[in-house]
Amino acid sequence: MADRTPRTKPAKLPSWNSRTQLMFHRFLESAPDAMLITNEHGKILIANTNTERLFGYSHHELVGQSVEQLMPERYRRNHLGHRASYFAEPRVRAMGSALDLFGLRRDGTEFPIEISLSPLPTKEAMLISSAIRDVTERQRTKQALGHAKELAEAASRELEAFSYSVAHDLRAPLRSIAGFSQAVLDDYGAQLDEEGQSHLNRIRAAANRLAGLIDDLLALSRVSRSELRREPVDLTRLGREIAGRLQQGQGGRAIELNIAEGMLVRGDPRLLAIALENLIGNALKFTRNRQQTRIELGLTETPVSPQTFFVRDNGAGFDMAHAERLFGAFQRLHRVTEFEGSGIGLATVQRIIHRHGGRIWADAAVDRGATFYFTL
Amino acid sequence: MAQSEILLVEDDPDDEALTLRALKQSRIQAKVTVARDGVEALEYLHGKGLQDGSERVLCPQLVLLDLNIPRISGLEVLRRLRADERTRGMPVVVFTSSKEEQDLVTSYSLGVNSYIRKPVDFSEFAQAVNQLGLYWLQLNELPPHGPA
């Protein structure tokens, strides 16, 4: 019976004329890696110019020689075994990414390599074609990266320890300064004139200010230290909670609060809460002298992003000429006597926004309020 | 009626003086014993050095525990107090400068009753001490033969 099984026709290989030979030669030479064709005895049949360059041999020192000369002596014996097993089961194989392989140059130096192999069946015999890549640069980069990571982790641990000791050790003496000045005032105040009492009050106030500063710095450092979580966060609800809480300390001022609905983002809920606390807290602070306070938290489109959030107030505002100082740590645009504050709040907010990959900027005018825009 | 007793575990003499001053100002009637490191605190609470020689546990109504103390840390003292069934139910309030999250988390996981951060401003400090005294010595109830 006639065999009717469909047979796939073998791909028609180009006939081996001088044109194909030229193309093949050019193809081999254009490869970025060292390219070799070896037979089952490990004899090099073809080697491209990159092989010469990589290993430091001339062409006639490669062709006809054993491939084992290209590897350090300690690998040679095993390689004979590898060759045998490869020919028993030839397949495309990439080597080196997990293993530590080395090539041996003519001058005796070694260098790290990656090798890929592919069987090359011919009419006469099974051959192997291989590509060899010098990965010295890659190893170096990996090591540098690993080293940098270690340094960063060590620095982070040191910062953690430093912040912790700051939390404890700096506050206690401040408490003593504040407490014992108060004690003098309480116990001996009657014997002091007004100026004497005022001195003591200044000492107390300064100690309290320093304590606030330390807390702000701690919060700032905590922002940098902590890991950034990416979760869904309802900015509308967060804003309402924070505004509600901050409003309680405001002694029943008339405050008009507008918070846009449905602002959902992905970010770290704790850090975003700190950012909003700072921004809304600032808005409340700088609108203190207004008859009618208006604060808004919303969403708008700006050239930076179609999803730009903002906190706007109708308070004291500031002169845009000083705007670059706005986010610097300890930079303040108002006198302490006008509006208290350490000048760290906005630096903290900026760090939080930047850690989220966003941008923050402001727009304001003196006595006409301020708007802080940010993206996430 | 037995007088109320507070065990103050505190090594900083200034903080000790300020706490005693605040208690005096609040007019809370209590005997205050001061332990100046973790070892002293545990020895006092677990009965060593009792005058009548018996192994009875002394039962202050409140332990005010600073975390930053020498020899044995405040957290370790808390751990051992809770591990010993004689002091497992004793009211312990951590009273410390630190607001570090790690300290908060560990304190509560070890079973602290309350965690108060010492204010720097003295009138706030005095108010905190006053509230602690009123709550734990007057409002709070303990079993007749001591907690635990």
Interface residues (C-beta under 8 A of the other chain):
Chain A: S163 Y164 A167 H168 D169 R171 A172 P173 L174 R175 S176 A178 G179 F180 S181 Q182 A183 R204 A207 N208 A211 D215 L218
Chain B: D12 D14 D15 L18 R21 L67 N68 T96 S97 S98 K99 E100 Q102 K118 P119 V120 D121 F122 S123 F125
